């Protein structure tokens, strides 16, 4: 339900979000971040600046990390979007979610969804990243709690387990 | 790790995942901005565009005509002043008389969406009569051009001074006379901000005369008090719920305008209202690290023993009081808890300026003097031709002693921490490459303040435990801000009842449901809520054991019943609950914690005493480029006296986070202003360390088992930040032979110091002088016997 007291142009957008094909009427000026959170109720995607500075709102579009605050939703007609809600398989955590939880890589947890998705994209393309490659891949995701140490260790542990 | 453990502990000491880790890695955790309620309106706040002005008029008439606008409020709707400290009730949710910084709230709109609310804010006409702004400590110490930022009737101080304090403990002049060497230095610590990843947000609803608000706050109880005062509602008609918290670091410890405003708008419109700050607004909301200018003079004997210290500070407080009346004390009180200073004089001053208000940030008022004192002692040692580590070590406080200003020291692992980091880093032995250097520093921090923010004799933390055939529930007002306080509560209750933390349900930070806890600040939760939980759990255990003992026929000695592994005696835990519920009826138990009275016989002795202090030592290894001035930190070794690690995973997480935040402050973070405005209120330009900037951190936990902490535990959230900052500057001196007597150490400052060095002058960059400040006459306090450990009613002045 959307109040239409204010006139805004809207378009019907078809997307694949976390494996589900959906259709949504979106104001043309809304970012993917806003559509995910406000139209689709997928509040697992967070926002830290809405200016593309902090990486908090990272989601995957066609498997690649995107800052959802800098993408207009209507640019993504027909595309495949993965948010944090789509990372686990059913009730089984993704191996990265598992290692993040085990090692304490999520403290306040606010940057965690974006960082997890960026790390997922890294491990999809590089199964055995070096420590420097992990840091390089995640350098656009700010975290104020952890000092990044446990996040790097969690990505390493996940890669090591996949290798075993 | 020092082995001192109690072999019988099964959960305490285990590095288990946080109890909320699952919700946080799946996106299921609900933060304040994630909450959407039916018919909810969105709020935007109109903030001052000028740093200092009288408000002549606020005209919302054009804004009201915008379709979709439901309500607009101005200062006249919320005229009652508030503030976190009873002595600093100097803020209004919306100001109608004058604005004191760019960002000061003036009006608020509730509308159908954020865009409409923002458009309405733009349509509100504000007429200002601009006043000369005050943008620095120096300007604040001059006679005001137009008028002081706050009325003299409130400050009762000259110029733009907010607070002045002056104390002397012992005979300082005699101490200087005894000294073989006396040195003076001036230091400046720039302000910086918390930069939590989550912007502050609050959602309020008002149904049937009752207000409910969800907020990203560190202290639901203080929001509760401020709402009751400003809205004129009794506390029993207000419910404050702490939503999942996206990072605080002290920045969400005050009650804020947006919390009061959404409550008022919900009451006026009868609809839920949400306000989420933009990142720019978060920079202006601030309450971060005070910029502090410091002067320190210390006398030492030939072998480096301190004979007396005189420390002066002046804090740039920004536009409002916030915690500032306490912050000024914190720049002076903990020097004596780290080093044994036989005679100590402290003079402190906080000024108002037309900048975003400063308040508590991780370490609250102590990183600045810690930086100054560590560098100062380093210089003294070099004056004397002595090893700086040895000079510091000779002056370490001893465990179970009382400092000259009456602070009581219990467990203290300074020696062990120092040994750990010196040995692991090879500080003394490792040859340096050109441009490479290492620095060593120590620190201490409180495990919770011994005195409440508003004076009362009640417990600082209360825990209620409910057990029935469905399981165990802990109720506590403590707010988990990501540090894991919920997990600590679960660990303690699980330990006592023979369960695992995941078996324990938690209801926390909800003023309707949970007993009061004073919240997540001051590094108090593990110590205080932990002790309260321990008391409640032990009472519950006793009931469960008694019921089992009677069933098993051990009527005379229930102490023989083993508890652990999900069993009590011969019974599974849930069977034991049935037995106890049958015997006693509803199974509840309570625990509470009130810190002992420790402070000395003087007014102002309430700031600084803590039931226990944590201790840390750090070594920083860095490379500094003498052509670019760029500093690259290679590694940090840190040892922390945690008392006991209830969950080492959480403790190490706090330590690594503290080291990270310290490196940001030491090398790049600056809350700086230009033409009355924040110089860079964005995350791109306000530089903070990224993954690529962080060095390896090697952490050592030292367990000293404090006699009053829960299982011996002390704090970890703030202390480990403190030694890292001075260690960076010391390592830079080791690398390039120049002192940067300022924080942050930017490449520009390094190059300027090298230029000065090249001319053969003082090898330093930093403040040149300390201003004249009208400090009041000294309050002279007789020091205690250093071995007098009495507390509470046993104190001689009780």
Contacts between the chains, C-beta under 8 A, distances in Angstrom:
chain1	res1	chain2	res2	distance
A	3	B	68	6.9
A	3	B	112	4.4
A	3	B	113	7.1
A	5	B	67	4.8
A	5	B	68	4.3
A	5	B	112	5.7
A	5	B	116	7.7
A	6	B	67	6.4
A	6	B	68	5.2
A	6	B	112	7.0
A	6	B	113	7.0
A	6	B	115	7.0
A	6	B	116	5.5
A	37	B	34	7.7
A	38	B	36	7.9
A	41	B	36	7.6
A	42	B	27	7.6
A	43	B	27	7.4
A	43	B	30	7.2
A	43	B	31	7.9
A	43	B	33	7.9
A	43	B	34	3.8
A	44	B	26	7.2
A	44	B	27	2.1
A	44	B	28	7.1
A	45	B	27	7.2
A	46	B	31	7.2
A	46	B	197	7.5
A	46	B	198	7.2
A	46	B	246	7.3
A	47	B	33	7.8
A	47	B	199	7.6
A	48	B	197	4.9
A	48	B	198	7.3
A	48	B	199	7.3
A	48	B	279	6.9
A	48	B	683	6.8
A	49	B	279	4.4
A	49	B	682	6.9
A	49	B	683	4.9
A	50	B	278	7.3
A	50	B	279	7.0
A	51	B	279	7.0
A	51	B	682	6.4
A	51	B	683	7.6
A	51	B	684	7.2
A	53	B	279	7.8
A	53	B	682	6.2
A	53	B	683	4.0
A	53	B	684	4.3
A	54	B	197	6.8
A	54	B	683	4.9
A	56	B	197	5.8
A	83	B	27	7.0
A	84	B	25	8.0
A	84	B	26	6.6
A	84	B	27	3.5
A	85	B	26	7.3
A	85	B	27	5.1
A	87	B	26	7.4
A	88	B	26	6.0
A	93	B	22	7.6
A	93	B	25	6.8
A	93	B	26	7.2
A	97	B	25	4.1
A	97	B	26	6.5
A	100	B	21	7.5
A	100	B	25	5.0
A	101	B	17	5.0
A	101	B	18	7.7
A	101	B	21	3.7
A	101	B	22	6.2
A	101	B	24	7.7
A	101	B	25	5.1
A	102	B	17	5.5
A	102	B	21	7.8
A	103	B	649	7.4
A	104	B	17	6.8
A	104	B	18	6.4
A	104	B	21	7.5
A	104	B	649	4.6
A	104	B	650	6.6
A	104	B	652	7.7
A	104	B	653	4.7
A	106	B	18	7.4
A	106	B	21	6.0
A	106	B	24	4.3
A	106	B	25	5.7
A	107	B	18	7.9
A	107	B	247	8.0
A	107	B	482	4.1
A	107	B	483	6.7
A	107	B	484	7.3
A	107	B	653	5.8
A	107	B	657	6.8
A	108	B	196	7.5
A	108	B	197	6.9
A	108	B	198	7.0
A	108	B	245	5.9
A	108	B	246	5.1
A	108	B	247	4.3
A	108	B	248	7.9
A	108	B	481	6.5
A	108	B	482	2.8
A	109	B	20	7.3
A	109	B	23	7.7
A	109	B	24	3.1
A	109	B	25	7.6
A	109	B	29	5.6
A	109	B	244	7.1
A	109	B	246	7.4
A	109	B	482	6.6
A	110	B	31	6.7
A	110	B	196	7.6
A	110	B	197	4.3
A	110	B	198	4.5
A	110	B	246	3.4
A	110	B	247	5.9
A	110	B	482	7.8
A	111	B	197	4.9
A	112	B	24	5.5
A	112	B	25	6.0
A	113	B	27	5.1
A	116	B	25	6.6
A	134	B	691	7.7
A	135	B	691	4.2
A	135	B	692	5.4
A	135	B	694	7.8
A	136	B	691	7.8
A	136	B	692	6.9
A	138	B	691	4.9
A	139	B	690	4.9
A	139	B	691	4.8
A	139	B	692	4.9
A	140	B	690	7.8
A	141	B	691	7.4
A	142	B	197	6.7
A	142	B	683	6.6
A	142	B	688	6.5
A	142	B	690	6.7
A	143	B	197	6.9
A	144	B	194	7.5
A	144	B	195	5.8
A	144	B	196	6.0
A	144	B	197	5.6
A	144	B	247	5.3
A	144	B	249	6.9
A	144	B	657	7.7
A	144	B	661	7.3
A	144	B	688	7.4
A	145	B	197	8.0
A	145	B	247	6.1
A	145	B	482	5.4
A	145	B	653	7.5
A	145	B	657	5.1
A	146	B	653	6.3
A	146	B	656	6.4
A	146	B	657	5.7
A	146	B	660	7.4
A	147	B	656	4.0
A	147	B	657	5.0
A	147	B	658	7.8
A	147	B	659	5.8
A	147	B	660	3.0
A	147	B	661	7.7
A	147	B	694	6.0
A	147	B	697	6.6
A	148	B	660	6.9
A	148	B	690	7.9
A	148	B	691	4.9
A	148	B	694	4.9
A	149	B	656	4.6
A	149	B	660	8.0
A	149	B	694	7.1
A	149	B	697	5.8
A	150	B	653	6.2
A	150	B	656	6.9
A	151	B	691	7.7
A	152	B	691	7.2
